[in-house]
């Protein structure tokens, strides 16, 4: 079988895994404003994976992202 496509949006647990941290650590960074809050998609909380990648890689600098 082929590889699974990369997710466009992720649950809190998956987003934390993508950043190699515990969900509690991820939640604390979100609550502290260091990471974006989730988007609501049909009532489901999901994080934009591309947005997280830009933040971690430094492509998004302070003042360019609104969350």
N, C-alpha and C positions, 0 to 999 in steps of 0.2 A: 504494500500500500504506500501511497505517497505521503509526504509530510502534511501535517495539519496546518491550515493557514494561521498566521499570527492574528491574535485578537485585535480588533479595533478599539473595543471598550472592555474593561475588566471589572470584576467584582473587587471588593476591598481585599479579600484574601489573595486573589490572583495578582492584583496590583502590588501588594506587599511582597509576594513571591518574586515578581519581576524585579523588584528593587532589593531582593535578598534580605528582607527584614521580617520580623514578626508582625502579625496584623495589629497588635497593640502599639508597636513602635510606629507603624504607618499611620494609625489613627491619631496618635499624639502629634505627629508632624502635620497632619491635615488640620487638626483642631488648633494647633499653634499658628496656622497660616503659612507654614513652610511648603506645603504641598496643596494643590487645588482641591476644592470640595468636589464631590461627584456631580455628574450630570444626572438628571432624571429622565430616563427613557421608558415611557409607558409605566411610570411609577416605580421603576427599578433604579437603584443607585448604581451608577457605573462610572469608572474613571477612564478618560481618554488616554489610551496607551501612548499615542504619538506626543501628546502634551507632556506626559511624564518623561518620555525619552528626551525631549527638548530641554526640560528643566535639569535633568541629571547630567546631560552632556554639556550644559552651559550655553546652548544655542538660544535659550530664552533668558534674557537678563532682567534684573529687577526693574520694574516699571513698565515692562512690555506685556505682561500677562495680567489679566483681570480675573480674579476668582472670588 
